């Protein structure tokens, strides 16, 4: 069945139960609530701004969006783009689009005006919903896109070049539109994260979205009583598909607009969250705050928090060992996936495999995996090759890009571009991105392995290893190291610590600088290469 059927089911079974809560810890004063069906709650003078919505109202609002779009001529198979920060309006708009049979096109909130224009045109989107944070960027491209497309503004003080979304939906019917949508219909276009160049448009079916919802609930044993804390941006498949577990079980989710350690722990405490998906940088920040004594676990109500899981990037084993010292009762899972595989979970560690920390796990529910060489032949167990996945969540194609599609989709197998190996128990270990492998003096260096090692050094907050050109070796490994707040560190300290690495794996350049990550936590290595490849740096002295 299509993913919209889950929302309609929840609206019947749990009409008056809370589906979504929005919290903004940076706002203390109540703001005007445009939709009267939303509840604004201020439980204490120092409490953050908080709104909530029931499953019944969620579905009604999605129906109003759908009927608005149908009234403006949107038909099955057309595309509608969303450019919003996380908010209560986000998901009703998304599901309203799907209820028309149209294709939802979420956009990255970091896109520049030119990138927004490119992605709207690439997807052939006929309508764009956008929020107040994007007025300037959208206004810049109105001459290029405004004459051919409808623009709906979601917020207060609507700019003159757009229509007010709340007013436009106010008089639309809240009844479900009579549009037949099935599993094989195309549902969404998600853009790749952009860490590998300009984003590709990834086309997914309703069947892929349903696979993610069912799989998430199964993997994390989600029940109707769980409360999921969602912090990453909803435009990304990672956040959306993890939230699908809440949709599948009709359970509550909290959208937190902020990722400071105090905001996360306070929200878990106040909202009684049981499942929290974190990115590596946020885990590092929480642990650093706990280590410094800035936060103390006993000051929060955390007993109900049962699961902490991570995805979007390789997870250093030392990070999880550190985490479990503070939260020994937590179940832990890591989820691997791509937007091309409908988000996280095509490979997952599983709640009962803490002994395999460092592995990305085994094939997820409904998925198959293989590790292959350059000729697409399976490699022997323990050897490194490219990870391929096959299952009901694989994308239809890269929209309007048959050559790129053919490069990664072969006989139903999605070639991920990630290098991995499988151990004797069948658990997969991510080694690195295929394109990030550093070939130094004929040896293959896998940056993730070096990053995991360096992360264990007590003064290191974050690290990224990149290859820099070298006239003799071809490339050398350079470690960009972000030191923990309030600490100092020297090259000689790092070099001494690296003596436990095989000599060929030791980074030959040490750069102390911030490590840039995108909204989903992935290291933005192209930015680092651009910044440092053309700069002459002092080579770190590695002793034999």
Secondary structure, DSSP 8 states (H G I E B T S, - for coil): --THHHHHHHHHHSTTSEEEEEEETT--S----SSTTSEE---STT--EEEEEEHHHHHHHHHHHHHHHHHTT--TT-EEEEE--S-HHHHHHHHHHHHTT-EEEE--TT--HHHHHHHHHHTTEEEEEEEGGGHHHHHHHHHHHTTTSEEEEESSS--TTSEEHHHHHHTS--S-------TTSEEEEEE--STTSS--EEEEEHHHHHHHHHHHHHHTT--TT-EEEE-S-TTSHHHHHHHHHHHHHT-EEEEES---HHHHHHHHHHHT--EEEE-HHHHHHHHHHHHHTSS-GGGS--TT--EEEEESS---HHHHHHHHHH-TT-EEEEEEEEGGGTEEEEEE--TT-GGGTT--BEE-TTEEEEEE-TTS-B--TTS-EEEEEEETT--SEETT-HHHHHHHEETTEEEEEEEEEE-TTS-EEEEEEGGG-EEETTEEE-HHHHHHHHHTSTTEEEEEEEEEEETTTEEEEEEEEEE-TT----HHHHHHHGGGS-GGGS-SEEEE----B-TTS-B-HHHHHHHHTTS---------
